[in-house]
Amino acid sequence: MKKTGAQIMCESMIKEGVEVLFGLPGGVLIPLYDAFPQYPQLHHVLARHEQGAAHAADGYARASGKVGVCIATSGPGATNLVTGIANASMDSVPMVAITGQVARPFIGKDAFQEVDTTGITLPITKHNYLVLEIGMLAEVVKEAFHLARTGRPGPVLIDIPKDIFTDQAEYRYPEEVKLPGYKPTLEGHPVQVRKAAKVINEAKRPVIIAGRGVVISRAYVELKELAEAAQVPVVTTLLGAGCFPESHVLSLGMLGMHGTACANMAVDGADAIVALGMRFDDRATARVSAFAPHAKVVHVDIDPAEVGKNVRVDVPIVGDVRLVLRELNKLIKATEHTEWMRQLEEWRRGRPLEAVEVGDGLLPQYVMSKIYEVTCGEAVVVTGVGQHQMWAAQHYCYDRPNSLISSGGLGTMGFGLPASIGAKIACPERVVWCMDGDGSFQMTMQELGTMVQEGLAVKIAIINNGYLGMVRQWQQLFYEKRYVATPLSGPDFVKVAEAYGIPAVRVKRGEEVVPAIKRAMEEEGPFLIDFVVEPEENVYPMVPPGAALAEIMEKPKGMEVVECR
């Protein structure tokens, strides 16, 4: 029986296990949307902006482990997806973006709402397609989902002309993918695995750096086995948070520009670095020439292009982190590093992260720590980008795997709110907190409408300091306090929330924090708290740009401190 391209698209997505789609309709997509009522298995979530749809699909994918799907019309709809696609690409998120295109006879003629979507997205997708024959549509969908979820995950785009949706063809979904040139390496080479084991077994001051690849491969058990057997402390990247319990005695927290002093000192002083599923991003390494100067480096990553790209590697291993660790753990000797552990404990106690400034106003670190206490660390935390993102990474203890969802590589302001929508749909049984800044929140706050329409009980904490805070911090520290274009006048967020039918409160004093958080937790639906915090509070510790990891800028001496946890 013949089916339209729209029907083929819907049935093919169902074959791939798609249950939720995030999108916004447009002229060339009407035939596809017209087919949706025939397929109640597909739940379409109406975003208020295509960037929101992409970020929601991203958050859904990270929280569920499935492929996220977003849809946009041709022209501006497709270009509005670009930021979300680039974000997914940088953070290795499995996503399929479906864009409409003008009908085939009009392609290349500057038709209304025509844009070269495949050309624009070529650098930020794992692969993309322009479907010019309806007979190829099912095969393209099969390939797209396979590419998105296998190897190093990433976004794949399918651009479909309007007349492909309305044409008819015989439908048969392919049983297998035929991509002879695409063969991701999953098993680590045995020789390299043995070399890595030798480095670890002989090390006196080893450190594991765990990145998002550990989360993607679900290598939590294997990582813990390695760390405990060889007594190797673990630091994580921002996107690796939660892959190793942060309350564990071997956890040193996050490394990098705003990582813990202990984590950065450990990496600087290590004689062996075992990097798992991370790409040595500049925010993690600081000055590359001074990174881990005394260490032999073992790097495990599924993407061969990342191995040796930024940092010199002594033992490269291409493969899936979980599969590599399973073989590596068989070769690891039970070891104790008493002197090394004693040194790490001195750094941990002498330079604690928990110290925060005392002031008359409300401190953002205090807010984060109290959200952690009230939620007992059980929440899925989704952040925007800025100072609040770093405070959320520092002052919420991530013991549960995959419990921090944040924009890492691209640093996309506006990510938090729509991504929390996707995360909540993926994990309806979990408490989801969107921790956002006043600047980041305003970029996509229209997605409150999506949240209400979907009936999602997301809890929102806005860290409102009246600035584009991270840029202001740099202007203060490195540009003689020339606050150019960073003071930020915003709306009354409580009234904005109430306009969408969301209950909200404003908090200005420390004693109001816990009651407000508890009220949010008790609310059956969404709830927003506008935390008005100290406007010029900075994120510390900080490794200044161009400095080495060990060159840590901490709070000015002589300032009174109090532990926030």
Stockholm file with secondary structure:
# STOCKHOLM 1.0

chainA/1-565         MKKTGAQIMCESMIKEGVEVLFGLPGGVLIPLYDAFPQYPQLHHVLARHEQGAAHAADGYARASGKVGVCIATSGPGATNLVTGIANASMDSVPMVAITGQVARPFIGKDAFQEVDTTGITLPITKHNYLVLEIGMLAEVVKEAFHLARTGRPGPVLIDIPKDIFTDQAEYRYPEEVKLPGYKPTLEGHPVQVRKAAKVINEAKRPVIIAGRGVVISRAYVELKELAEAAQVPVVTTLLGAGCFPESHVLSLGMLGMHGTACANMAVDGADAIVALGMRFDDRATARVSAFAPHAKVVHVDIDPAEVGKNVRVDVPIVGDVRLVLRELNKLIKATEHTEWMRQLEEWRRGRPLEAVEVGDGLLPQYVMSKIYEVTCGEAVVVTGVGQHQMWAAQHYCYDRPNSLISSGGLGTMGFGLPASIGAKIACPERVVWCMDGDGSFQMTMQELGTMVQEGLAVKIAIINNGYLGMVRQWQQLFYEKRYVATPLSGPDFVKVAEAYGIPAVRVKRGEEVVPAIKRAMEEEGPFLIDFVVEPEENVYPMVPPGAALAEIMEKPKGMEVVECR
#=GR chainA/1-565 SS CEEEHHHHHHHHHHHTTCCEEEECCCGGGHHHHHHGGGCTTSEEEECSSHHHHHHHHHHHHHHHSSCEEEEECTTHHHHHHHHHHHHHHHTTCCEEEEEEECCGGGTTTTCTTCCCHHHHHGGGSSEEEECCCGGGHHHHHHHHHHHHHSSSCCEEEEEEEHHHHHCEEECCCCSSCCCTTCCCCCSCCHHHHHHHHHHHHHCSSEEEEECHHHHHHTCHHHHHHHHHHHTCCEEECGGGTTSSCTTSTTEEEECSTTSCHHHHHHHHHCSEEEEESCCCCHHHHSSGGGSSTTCEEEEEESCTTTTTTSSCCSEEEESCHHHHHHHHHTTCCCCCCHHHHHHHHHHHHHSCTTEEECCSSCCHHHHHHHHHHHHTTCSEEEECSSHHHHHHHHHSCCCSTTCEECCCSSCCTTCHHHHHHHHHHHCTTSCEEEEEEHHHHHHHGGGHHHHHHHTCCCEEEEEECSBCHHHHHHHHHHSTTCCCSCBCCCCCHHHHHHHTTCCEEEECSGGGHHHHHHHHHHCSSCEEEEEECCTTCCCCSBCCTTCCTTCCBCSCTTCCEEECC
#=GC SS_cons         CEEEHHHHHHHHHHHTTCCEEEECCCGGGHHHHHHGGGCTTSEEEECSSHHHHHHHHHHHHHHHSSCEEEEECTTHHHHHHHHHHHHHHHTTCCEEEEEEECCGGGTTTTCTTCCCHHHHHGGGSSEEEECCCGGGHHHHHHHHHHHHHSSSCCEEEEEEEHHHHHCEEECCCCSSCCCTTCCCCCSCCHHHHHHHHHHHHHCSSEEEEECHHHHHHTCHHHHHHHHHHHTCCEEECGGGTTSSCTTSTTEEEECSTTSCHHHHHHHHHCSEEEEESCCCCHHHHSSGGGSSTTCEEEEEESCTTTTTTSSCCSEEEESCHHHHHHHHHTTCCCCCCHHHHHHHHHHHHHSCTTEEECCSSCCHHHHHHHHHHHHTTCSEEEECSSHHHHHHHHHSCCCSTTCEECCCSSCCTTCHHHHHHHHHHHCTTSCEEEEEEHHHHHHHGGGHHHHHHHTCCCEEEEEECSBCHHHHHHHHHHSTTCCCSCBCCCCCHHHHHHHTTCCEEEECSGGGHHHHHHHHHHCSSCEEEEEECCTTCCCCSBCCTTCCTTCCBCSCTTCCEEECC
//
